[in-house]
Amino acid sequence: ILKREHGEYRFNSTCLLSPNSSKNISKKFKVLYYSDKMFARAARLVVFLAFVPVADVEEVFYQITYYIQANYPQLMVVVNYFEKTYLGSVTVDSEERVPPKFPLTFWNHYSKTLEDPEFPRTSNMVEGFHRGFKSKVNRPKPTVQEYFRAIREQQVITDYHIDRLGVGKTPSKKRIRRKTSNDQLFQICSKYSDCSSKVDYLFEIAKYFGHEIDIE
């Protein structure tokens, strides 16, 4: 749902549209999403459940559902898809949820954000390593000799960083902009229990992600 670009989170809206959704619905959502800021913020609310305590996610999800039903009923297809995929559908007989495709603990970042604001919440570091290694190979189908030469060069770099850590030297500092961004998210999450309206709390998260809209 969330991906990180240049040190900041970005919203991947395609994750919320069911693969079985019609092209007309997807096209209509895309038009509204980029033309109506209020609609775009409402469409993202379920995504920001990633920054709600695990124990409260279901309760806050229902609050989001009521808000969207009252204001943007056309987004209920997104809400239903999110519930089925990330929370699990509720069975009629037992009223218990079916295990979701992506467990709650897999995509929730609330506790990690409070424990360590600098904790990596994406795979960007791994992707950066892959890009760096790919630049040493220079082509998609290298020879065995080229491949092993690239591995040796990368191992030298890795050993260098391990030796630096071994003597107490810290890794290179993050950019100030990225650190400030993480601190802002930490401050918002730390005030979760003080928010009487959890939807308002999600609006603050939305503002952090670029939705600077006055709360209605």
Secondary structure, 3 states (H helix, E strand, C coil): CEEEECCEEEECHHHHCCCCCCHHHHHHHHHHHHHCHHHHHHHHCCHHHHHCCHHHHHHHHHHHHHHHHHHCHHHHHHHHHHHHHHHCCECCCCCCECCCCCCHHHHCCHHHHHHCCCCCCCCHHHHHHHHHHHHHHCCCCCCHHHHHHHHHHHHHHHHHHHHHHHCCCCCCCCCHHHHHHHHHHHHHHHCHHHCCCHHHHHHHHHHHCCCCCCCC
